[in-house]
Amino acid sequence: MASRRITYLGQSLEIAYIKHKPNAASTSNIVFLHGWGSHKELMLQAFGGSFADYTHYYIDLPGFGASSYGELESTFDTSAVRGQMDSSLSRKAESPKVQKVDSSMPDTQAVRILDTNDYAHIVLAFLRALRVRADIIVGHSFGGKVAVLCAAIEKVDSRNEAMDCHATATQCLAMTEKNAVSEKVDSRGNAENVEKTQNEKVEVVFDKTPQNTGAKNVFNKQATSGRIFDEKVGLCSGEQGDKTWVSIDAASHKLPAFSQKANAKTNNEDSSIGDIILLSSAGIIYPKPLKVRVKIACAKIAKALHLRLPFLRANDAKTLNPTMYEIFKRVVDEDFSPIFAACRHNVSIFWGRDDKATPLESGQQIHALIPSSRLFALEGDHYFFINQTARIESMYHTKAWHIRVFGKVQGVGYRKFAKAKADELGLQGSAQNLLDGSVEIFACGDESVAARFLQALWVGPSRAQVQEVQSQPCALKQEWLDRSAFEILT
């Protein structure tokens, strides 16, 4: 285990991490962010044997694992808070919270009560200090919120402009003015200004009192328009509307560039955050059950009476120190709907079908909100990924294509030929004859393998006469991945 000390808003933080390099020749990086109450070792245990072509960075977020926060050694420069409350920033959010670490020790300095925005800035400062680009950033639960917000803040920082998100009555993003951020690392990775975040940062503010009546149905109608969601397989199965076909040149056999959704626009090549993988991410707010609401009401009454009743705390908060408990209360009800909607990175969303902490419906809504996303539902609960990382890696790298083959391709054994070649190359999917005389093929797998498959389709069986092959990227169907082999449909 290693650690790196960074300075954030005048506070010195020791961030513990593990660097794991399965392949000495790897040049890309993958960063893992654990969930609330977890630690880097859990993520290492799960993913240490996967994504072998990447250098792994497992981070303990402040207050978890070996990255302490809110303990006696923590210090905080309160002048940094006053400096941050610059009148040039138009905010509707509450002022940053600070509290004493231990009221019995009057000389102990106050510590900042962090929110997810702070955690994202800390992760970005840490990565810049190490001069690491996160080609993939993986976030579980709370770590998923941090990962998406890292991408949003990093885009603001890199372009030096405010994020243009339009707030609704229940979902608010506080906008920052241009030049609000001084922390910059140039394209060569020079990090001499990494610690210039003492007085300035981009702040995203969340409405923590979302409406609970009526909003859910309205959201579903708006967010899922134009998409077909197959609840049986838990995966978005396609897009409605016009299709753009690409005719493949017989000489080049090149597949069109992959895009996760037809109209998604991403530009992450120059960003320090690449693709995002979400594992049962938090960020979608639902009305709390009656039992939880009663516990919250009792806790508020007990607090007013200066009574300490630890049994009223949520399970995620029972072992927290006072500072982390205040942070927990601050982050637990953040509504990330506008953050998800503003995300322009490629996002692969994985979820446990039996997840009770963050139900599958949350994943469906996140998928509906993020333009360039895809959703995979796997067996398991909130920690479904622990024994399924190899499958997650395979699904992450899997891409799908819709292929049409024209010419003399029916009644000549073309579908059997396509199946044999797909089975040989390890592709999943299906082939069927269409009424117009063409053969329709859906294929999913690694892009380089799919290119070889396309070359074979141009040749076809000996009795076939292939005149044209059209191909376009399409949404994955999980039913293809669940099949043991390529299928011929009748």
N, C-alpha and C positions, 0 to 999 in steps of 0.2 A: 504494500500500500504506500502511496505517496500523498503529498499534500502541497497545496499552493496557496500562499497568502495573497489576498487581494484587498484593496481598499474600496469600499462602497459607501458613498455619502459620509465620508469621514470615519467610518467604522472599519476596523481591521478584521477580516474574516479569514479563517483557515479552512480551506475547502479540501476535504479528503477525496481521493479518487484512486482508481486502479486502471493502469494502462495494460491492455492485453493485446498481444500481436500474434494471432495464430499463424499468419503467413509473413515471413520476414520480407517478402517482396511487395507487400501491400502498400499502396500509395494513397488509398482513400480511408476516410475515418467514419466511424459510426459512434454516436454518443447516446448513452442510456440514462434516462431519468426515472427514478423509482416513484412509487406512489406514496401517499400520505402514510406515515407510520412505518415505512419500509426502509430499505437501505441498499447500497450498491451490491453487496454480496448476493442478495437474492437475484438481482438482475444478471450478475455474473454466472451464478449457478445455472440459470435458465439459458442464457445466450452465449456462454463461453465457447461452446462447441459449434456454433453456427456463424454465418457471415464471415467465413474464413478469409475472404479477400479484403477485409477491412481491418484497420487498427481500431480496437475497442477502447472507449473511455467510459468508465462507470463512475458516476459522481454521487457523492453523498450531499444532498441539499442541506443548507444550513438548518440545524436543529434536529438532524437525523443521522444515524450511524455515527461516524467519527467526526462529523462536522458540527461541533457544538454551537449552540446559540442560546442566548438568554441565561448563561451561567456567569459565575463571578468574574471570569477573565474577560468577558465581553465589555467593550467600551463603545461609547457613542458620543460624537461631537454634535451637541444640540445646535450649535451655530449653523451646521450644515442644513438642518431642517429649516431654520429661519431664512437661510439663503435660498433654499429651494422655493419658498413661497413667494417667488417673484411676482410682482403684480402684472408682468407681461404675459403670464400664463393664465388663460381664462379657464377656470375650473369651477365645477359645481361640487367637487368631492370634498369630503371632510378633510381636515388637516391631518398630516401624518401623526400617528399615535406614538407616544413614547411612554415608558414606565420604568420605575425602579426595579432593578433585579431583586433586591432584598430590602424591604422597608426597614428592617432592623439595623441596616448598615447605612447610615446617612451619607457616607462618602462614595457609595457605589453609584456609578454613572448610569444614566438611563439608556435603554436599548430601544431600537425602533421596532414597532409592531409591523412586521412585514405583511405584504399581500402578494398575490401571484405576480403582479407587475414587478415588484422588487426581486422576486426569485428569478424571473426571466432576465432582468438586468444583471443579476449576479452571475448567472450561467454564461451570459454573453461576455461579461468582463473576464470570467475564468477562461473561456475558450480563447479570447484574444490574448490573454496573458501567456497561454501555452502556444499561441500562434497555430491554432487548430481550426480547420474548416470542418464543420459537421456535414459531411456529404449525405448522411442520414442521421436524423435525430429521432430517437425512440422514446416515447413517454407513456408510462402506465398510470392510469387514473389521474391523480393530481399532477403527476409528471407530464401527462398529456396536455393539460392546460398550459403548463410552463413551456412545453415544446412549441405549441402553436403561437403563443405570445412572443417567444424568442424570434420566430420568423417575422411576425408583424413589426416588432420593435426594431429588429435588425434592418428591415427594409426602410423604415423611417430614418434610422441612423445613416445607412449607406447612401440614401438619396438626399438626406438633409431636408426632408419635407414632412409635413404632417400627414397622418393617415386619414384618408377621406372616407369616413364611415358615418352614415346618417343614423342618428339615434331615434328610437321610437319612445313612446311614453314609458315603457318598462325596460328598455335596453339602451344604455347611454354609454357612449365613448367620449371622453373629454379630449378635445383636439388641442394639439400643441402648435405654437407658431414656428415658422421656419427659423433655423439656427438655434433651436432649443437645446440641442445636444452638442456638447463639445468633445465627447469621447469618440475618437476616430482611430482606426488603424488603417494604414494605406494598403494598396493592393499587394505590396511586397511583404506585408505582415509586420511592419515596424510597429512596435508596441510601446514606444516611449510615452504615449499619452494615455495609456490604459487607465491610469488612476485619476483622470480628470473628471470623474463623475461626482466629485464631492459636492458640487453646488447645482448641477443640472442633470436632468434625465427626462426622458419621455415618460409620461404617466398616463396610463389608461385606467379609467374609472368605471366601475361596474355598478349598475343599479341593483342593490341587494334586496329590494322588495318587489320582485316581479308579481304581476297580477296572477291570481290563481283561477279566476273565473272567466271562462270563455276564451282565453288566449290560446289554449292548446288546440282547439278545433280550427281557429282562424289560422294558426301557424301551419297546421298540417295541410290545409287547403292551398296555402300560398307556397310553402316550401317544396311540396312534392308534385306540383304541377309540371307536366311534361315528362314525368318519370314513371316507370312501372316497377313496383316493388313486390317481389315474390316473397311473401312472408314465410313460406314453407322452407325456402333455402336461406332466407335471411340475407339476400344479396340483391342489389339493384340489377335488374335483368336487362335494361336497355333504355334507349331514348326514343321519344316520339318525334316526328317531324321529318324534314327532308334529309335524305342520305347523300353524302358525297362519295361517289365511287372513284377509285383510282385505277386506271388501266395499267397493268404491269407490262413493261417492255420485255419482250421475249429474250432479248440479249442480256439485259442486266439482272432480271429476276429480283429486283430490289423491292423490299417491302416499304410501304409508306411509314413515315415517322410515327411512333406510338404516341397517342394522347389518351389519357384515361377517360375523358369525356369529349365529345366532338367539338364543343365550343370553348373548351377550357384554354385559358391563356396563362402560361407560366413563363417566368424568365429568371431562373435561379442560378444560371451559370456563374454570374459574377457575385453571387450572394455567399455569405459565410454559412448560411443554412441551406441545405439541399432538400432532399425529400423528407417527408415526415411520416412516421409510423405511429399510429395511436393504438394503444391497448386498453380497451374499456375506459376511455377517457372520461373524466369528470367535465362539468361545464354546462350541462343541461339541467335546469331546475324543474322539479315537480312539486306539487302540493304535498306537504308532509302528512303522514298518517296521523290520526287522532292521538294515538299513544305518544308519538313524538311531540306533538303540539302541547299535550298535557305536561310532559316532562319539562319542556321549555318554560311553560308558564310557572310551574313549581320552582324551577331554578331561579327565575326572575324574582319570585316572591322571597325565596330563601336569601338571595343576594341583598334585597332591600332590607331584610331583617338581620343582615350580617351573619348569616348561618352558612357553614360550609357543609355541603351534602354531596360528596364525591360520587355517590351512586347515581346521581341525576345526570352526570356527564355522559356524553356519547362514548361508545367503545373506543373510537379513534382518539379520544382526548383524555382517557383515564390516566395514562402514564406520562402526560406532558408536564413540563415545568410551567410555572405561571406565564412566562412570556410566550411559550409555544401554544399554550391554551388560548391566549388572546389572539394569536395568529390564526389558530384553527377557527375560532369564531368569525374571524375576518374573511377567511377564504372559502368557507364551506358553502356559502350561498351566493357565490359570484356567478352571474349569468353570462356565459361566454357566447351566446348566440350571435351577437354582432361580430365578435372576433372570428368565429368560424366562417361567417358569411363573407368577411373581408379577406380571408386567406386565399392566396393565389399560388400556393405551392402544391406540388403533387402529394397527395395524402392517401396512404393506405390504412384503412381502419379495420382492426381486428377486434372481435367481441366474443365473449362466452355466451352461449344461448341461455344458460341457466344463471347468469349473473344477476344477483339480487341487489348488490350495492349500486351498480349503474346498469339498469335494465337495457336489454337489446334495443328497446324503443329509442333510447338515447343515441345509440349508434346510428339508427336509421335517420334521426333528425340531424345529427352532425353531417352524415353523408349527403342529406338533402341540402344542407346549407353551404357546404364547401364545393365550389364548382368542379375542381379537378380532384375528385376523390373516388374511391371504390371501397366497398364494404364486404368483409368476409366474416361470416358467423361460424364459429367452431364450437365443438362440444366443450362444456366445462363452465366454471363459475367465474368469479372476478379474477382469479389467478389461473385462468385457462391456459395461459401461454407457457407455463413452467415446463410441461412435458411435450409441447408441440412446436418448439422453436424451429425445428427442421422444416416442418410443414409451413410455418409462417414465412421462413426465408424463401421456400419454393414458390409460395403464392405471391410474395412480394415481387419476385423476378418474373412471374408469369404474365404474359400479355396475350391478348386474344385478337383474332382477325376473322372477318366475315369475307368469304371468298366465293366468287361466282365464276364458273368455267363454262365457256360457250364453244360450240362446234358439234362434231359427232361424238358425243360423250355419254349418251344413254343407250343401254342395250349392248354395251361393249365391255362391260366389266370395270367401268371407271370408278365406281364407288368402292368396289373391292380393292382396286389398286390403291385408292386414296387411304383406305383403312390399313392395308398392309404397310404402306410407307409411313403412316402416322404411328403405328405400333412400333415399327423399327426405330423411329426417331424419338419415341417417348412422348408424343403429343396426345392430348385429349381433345374430344370434340365429337363431331358427327358429320355425316354426308347424306344428302337426299336428292332425289330427282325432282325438278320443278316442271310445271305444266308447259313452260315455254321451251322445253328441250335442254335447258342448262342443268348443271349440277351445282347445288348450294352446299358449301362446306363451312363449318365453324371449327376453328382450330385454336388451341391455346397451349402455350409453352414458352420456352426460351426463344428470344428473338432470332438468334443465330441459327437455331435448329429450324425455326419456322421458315427462314429463308431457304434452307435446303429442301424443305417440304414443298415450297413454291416452285423451285426448280424442277422437282419431280413431277408436279402437276402439269407443267408445260409439256413434258414428254408423254406422260400417260401410258396406258397399256398399248400393245401393238395394234389393236383394232381401232383405237381412238384417233380422231383428227381434231386436235385442239386449235381453235382459231383465236380465242381471246381469254385472258384471265384477269378478272377485276378483284381488287382487294381493298379493304378499308379496316382500320382499327375498330373494335367494338367493345362493349362492356362485357366483362367476364360473367359467366354464369357458374355458380358454385356447383351445380349439378354436374358440369363437365369435369370439375376437379375431383368429384366424389366417385366418378366412374373408374373402373379398373382398366378400361381400354376404349379406344375410338369406336364409335357405333355407326352402323348403317341404318338409317331411318327409312321406313316405307311410306 
